[in-house]
Amino acid sequence: MAGVQEREGFPPGVPCWIDTQQPDRDAALRFYGAVFGWSFENHLQRGDRAYDLATLDGRVVAAIGSGPSDTTATWTTYIGVDDVEAAVANVEAAGGTVVAPPLRAGSAGRLALVTDPTGANLALWEPGRRKGVERVNEPGSWNWSLLSTPDPAGAAAFYAEVFGWETDLDAPGPKLVRLPGYADFLEQFDPELRARHAAGGVPEGFSDAVAWILPSRRRVLGRDLLGGRRRRRRAGGRAGGRARGQRAHRHRVDPRGRAGRPRGCDVHGERVPPAELSSG
């Protein structure tokens, strides 16, 4: 089934960017370059710090930031918003926690790091020059995001309040998460999207899909949306995304660190100070 490949931005409420913080930059570049065929360009020239944009055939698909050498690698999903301050207020009103308050990433945009009420980490992204990834839904690129949680109803309520997402909680297995009207945006790039989905017999509302929620029976304190970190010492769940053409591209969460990013990290080429990353 064909999918949208090249993109020029995302509507608010849609996952729009992914990056990973890595304690060993060289090893990460070798690994992801070999597995997915990515090329890299460092957009941060600051001592030994780096923020490498990963490209596939010249289009940006992800980024790799350098973290402290004594930390574990993490992945983060960014959700697009019109106003990062307003989105942060919505997160707090819905029971989430602000890990790093709004800050500017140069001309690329503005971001905040937050957790949902279950402890899952994500980022809010108010785009400036950087609208999001530029290539999706093809081999070697970002295909989907998955939240694994023992409380799918609680997660669905939070994301509905913050982003307007709708979740099919009564469906068996993974729960489809939709943003109503997203297919209207997608059909600007892929005019046959709805017709192709209908012909393929996909679930109702699939054309508006932005993510999936996977119920987990394991009792954990924190879960992550496509990577990030966990608050307990024992890893009890998992989160990840899949790059098409590869086996399940899941990123195990860090069972050792606190919630939030490593102790200081580079985000979109801007340094986030450790003081702004403390979760208390």
C-alpha positions as CSV (number, residue, x, y, z in Angstrom):
1,M,0.0,0.0,0.0
2,A,1.6,3.3,-1.1
3,G,2.1,6.0,1.5
4,V,3.1,9.6,1.7
5,Q,6.9,9.9,1.3
6,E,8.1,13.5,1.1
7,R,6.6,16.1,3.4
8,E,6.7,19.8,3.9
9,G,5.5,20.3,7.5
10,F,2.8,18.8,9.7
11,P,-0.4,20.1,11.2
12,P,-0.6,20.8,15.0
13,G,-1.2,17.7,17.0
14,V,0.7,15.4,14.7
15,P,4.1,13.7,15.6
16,C,6.5,15.7,13.4
17,W,10.1,14.9,14.5
18,I,12.2,12.2,16.2
19,D,15.7,12.3,17.6
20,T,17.9,10.3,19.8
21,Q,20.5,11.3,22.4
22,Q,23.6,9.0,22.2
23,P,26.5,8.7,24.6
24,D,28.7,7.4,21.8
25,R,28.1,9.5,18.7
26,D,30.5,7.7,16.4
27,A,29.0,4.3,17.2
28,A,25.5,5.7,16.7
29,L,26.4,7.1,13.3
30,R,27.9,3.9,12.2
31,F,25.0,1.8,13.4
32,Y,22.1,3.9,11.9
33,G,24.1,4.6,8.7
34,A,24.6,0.8,8.2
35,V,21.1,-0.3,9.1
36,F,19.0,2.4,7.3
37,G,21.4,3.9,4.8
38,W,21.3,7.3,6.5
39,S,23.8,10.1,5.8
40,F,24.6,12.7,8.4
41,E,25.4,16.5,8.7
42,N,26.4,18.0,12.0
43,H,24.4,21.2,12.7
44,L,26.2,21.9,16.0
45,Q,29.8,22.9,16.1
46,R,30.5,23.2,19.8
47,G,33.4,21.3,21.2
48,D,32.7,17.6,21.3
49,R,28.9,18.3,21.2
50,A,27.0,17.4,18.0
51,Y,23.5,17.4,16.6
52,D,23.6,15.4,13.4
53,L,20.7,15.6,11.0
54,A,20.1,12.2,9.4
55,T,19.1,12.2,5.7
56,L,17.9,9.7,3.2
57,D,18.4,10.7,-0.4
58,G,19.0,14.2,0.7
59,R,15.8,14.5,2.8
60,V,15.9,14.7,6.6
61,V,14.4,11.7,8.4
62,A,15.6,12.0,12.0
63,A,18.5,13.5,14.1
64,I,21.2,12.2,16.5
65,G,22.3,14.4,19.4
66,S,25.4,13.7,21.5
67,G,24.7,13.1,25.2
68,P,27.1,12.6,28.1
69,S,29.2,9.5,27.9
70,D,27.9,8.0,31.1
71,T,24.2,7.9,30.1
72,T,22.1,5.5,28.1
73,A,20.8,6.2,24.6
74,T,17.2,7.5,24.4
75,W,14.7,8.3,21.6
76,T,12.1,11.2,21.7
77,T,9.0,11.9,19.7
78,Y,8.0,15.5,19.1
79,I,4.4,16.6,18.7
80,G,3.7,19.7,16.6
81,V,1.9,22.6,18.3
82,D,1.0,26.2,17.3
83,D,2.0,27.7,20.6
84,V,4.3,25.9,22.9
85,E,3.4,27.9,26.0
86,A,-0.3,27.2,25.5
87,A,0.5,23.5,24.9
88,V,2.5,23.3,28.1
89,A,-0.4,24.8,30.1
90,N,-2.7,22.1,28.5
91,V,-0.2,19.4,29.5
92,E,-0.3,20.5,33.1
93,A,-4.1,20.9,33.2
94,A,-4.4,17.4,31.9
95,G,-2.2,16.0,34.6
96,G,1.1,15.9,32.8
97,T,4.5,17.3,34.0
98,V,6.8,19.8,32.5
99,V,10.4,18.5,32.4
100,A,12.0,21.4,30.5
101,P,10.0,24.6,30.0
102,P,9.7,26.3,26.6
103,L,13.0,27.3,25.1
104,R,14.2,28.4,21.7
105,A,16.2,26.1,19.4
106,G,17.7,29.0,17.4
107,S,15.7,29.7,14.2
108,A,14.6,26.1,14.0
109,G,11.7,26.5,16.4
110,R,10.7,26.3,20.1
111,L,10.3,23.2,22.2
112,A,9.4,21.9,25.7
113,L,10.0,18.5,27.2
114,V,7.1,17.0,29.1
115,T,5.7,13.7,30.5
116,D,2.2,12.4,30.4
117,P,0.5,11.3,33.7
118,T,1.9,7.8,33.4
119,G,5.5,9.1,33.0
120,A,5.9,8.7,29.2
121,N,8.2,11.3,27.8
122,L,7.6,13.4,24.7
123,A,8.5,16.8,23.3
124,L,6.3,19.7,22.1
125,W,7.5,21.4,19.0
126,E,6.5,24.9,17.7
127,P,8.1,25.0,14.3
128,G,10.1,27.8,13.0
129,R,12.5,27.1,10.1
130,R,12.5,23.4,10.9
131,K,8.9,22.1,10.1
132,G,9.6,18.5,10.8
133,V,11.1,15.4,9.1
134,E,11.0,15.5,5.3
135,R,10.6,11.9,4.4
136,V,8.3,9.2,6.0
137,N,6.6,5.9,5.3
138,E,9.2,4.3,3.1
139,P,12.1,1.9,3.8
140,G,14.7,3.5,6.2
141,S,12.3,6.3,7.4
142,W,9.9,6.9,10.2
143,N,6.7,4.9,9.8
144,W,4.7,5.0,13.0
145,S,4.8,5.7,16.8
146,L,3.6,3.4,19.5
147,L,2.8,4.0,23.2
148,S,2.9,0.9,25.3
149,T,1.0,1.4,28.6
150,P,-1.0,-0.6,31.1
151,D,-3.5,2.3,31.3
152,P,-4.7,3.0,27.7
153,A,-7.8,4.7,28.8
154,G,-5.9,7.2,31.0
155,A,-3.4,7.8,28.2
156,A,-6.2,8.3,25.7
157,A,-7.9,10.9,27.9
158,F,-4.6,12.8,28.3
159,Y,-3.8,13.0,24.6
160,A,-7.4,13.8,23.7
161,E,-7.3,16.8,26.0
162,V,-3.9,18.1,25.0
163,F,-3.9,17.3,21.2
164,G,-7.5,16.4,20.3
165,W,-6.6,12.8,19.5
166,E,-9.3,10.1,19.4
167,T,-8.6,6.5,20.3
168,D,-10.5,3.3,19.5
169,L,-10.3,1.9,23.0
170,D,-12.8,-0.9,22.2
171,A,-10.8,-2.4,19.4
172,P,-8.8,-5.5,20.1
173,G,-5.0,-5.3,20.2
174,P,-3.2,-2.0,19.5
175,K,-5.6,0.9,19.7
176,L,-5.7,3.2,16.6
177,V,-5.1,6.9,17.5
178,R,-6.6,9.5,15.1
179,L,-6.5,13.3,14.7
180,P,-9.8,14.1,12.9
181,G,-9.1,15.9,9.6
182,Y,-5.5,14.8,9.3
183,A,-6.4,12.9,6.1
184,D,-7.4,16.2,4.5
185,F,-3.8,17.4,5.0
186,L,-2.3,14.2,3.8
187,E,-4.3,14.2,0.6
188,Q,-2.5,17.4,-0.4
189,F,0.5,15.1,-1.0
190,D,-1.4,11.9,-1.7
191,P,-4.7,12.6,-3.4
192,E,-5.7,8.9,-3.6
193,L,-5.1,8.2,0.1
194,R,-8.7,7.7,1.3
195,A,-9.7,5.7,-1.8
196,R,-6.6,3.5,-1.5
197,H,-7.3,2.8,2.2
198,A,-11.0,2.0,1.5
199,A,-10.0,-0.4,-1.2
200,G,-7.5,-2.1,1.1
201,G,-10.1,-2.7,3.8
202,V,-8.2,-0.8,6.6
203,P,-10.0,0.1,9.9
204,E,-12.4,3.0,9.9
205,G,-10.6,6.3,10.5
206,F,-7.2,4.8,9.6
207,S,-6.6,7.7,7.1
208,D,-6.5,10.1,10.1
209,A,-4.1,7.9,12.1
210,V,-1.2,9.6,14.0
211,A,-0.1,6.8,16.5
212,W,-1.1,3.6,18.2
213,I,-1.6,2.7,21.9
214,L,-0.6,-0.8,22.9
215,P,-2.1,-2.1,26.2
216,S,0.5,-3.7,28.4
217,R,-0.1,-6.1,31.3
218,R,3.1,-5.2,33.0
219,R,3.0,-3.0,36.0
220,V,5.4,-0.1,35.5
221,L,5.8,3.5,36.8
222,G,6.8,5.1,33.5
223,R,6.4,4.3,29.8
224,D,7.7,6.1,26.8
225,L,6.4,7.2,23.4
226,L,9.0,6.1,20.9
227,G,12.0,5.9,23.3
228,G,12.8,8.2,26.2
229,R,13.5,7.1,29.7
230,R,11.8,5.2,32.5
231,R,11.6,6.1,36.2
232,R,11.9,2.6,37.6
233,R,15.1,0.5,37.7
234,R,13.4,-2.5,36.1
235,A,12.2,-2.1,32.5
236,G,8.6,-3.3,32.4
237,G,7.4,-2.1,29.0
238,R,8.7,-0.9,25.7
239,A,8.0,1.7,23.2
240,G,9.1,2.3,19.6
241,G,8.4,3.0,16.0
242,R,9.0,1.1,12.8
243,A,11.1,1.9,9.8
244,R,9.6,0.3,6.8
245,G,11.6,-2.5,5.2
246,Q,13.2,-3.4,8.5
247,R,12.4,-5.7,11.3
248,A,10.6,-4.2,14.3
249,H,12.5,-0.9,14.9
250,R,11.8,-0.8,18.6
251,H,13.9,1.3,21.0
252,R,14.3,-0.2,24.5
253,V,13.8,2.4,27.2
254,D,16.5,3.1,29.8
255,P,15.8,1.2,33.0
256,R,18.3,3.1,35.0
257,G,17.9,6.9,34.5
258,R,15.5,9.5,35.8
259,A,12.6,10.7,33.7
260,G,13.7,13.3,31.1
261,R,16.7,13.7,29.0
262,P,20.3,12.9,30.1
263,R,22.1,15.4,32.3
264,G,22.2,18.2,29.7
265,C,21.7,17.4,26.0
266,D,21.6,18.9,22.6
267,V,18.2,19.5,21.0
268,H,17.9,20.8,17.4
269,G,21.4,22.1,17.8
270,E,20.7,24.0,21.1
271,R,22.1,23.0,24.5
272,V,19.4,22.2,27.1
273,P,21.0,22.9,30.5
274,P,20.8,20.2,33.2
275,A,18.9,22.5,35.5
276,E,16.1,22.6,33.0
277,L,15.9,18.8,32.8
278,S,15.4,18.0,36.5
279,S,12.1,16.2,37.1
280,G,12.2,16.7,40.8
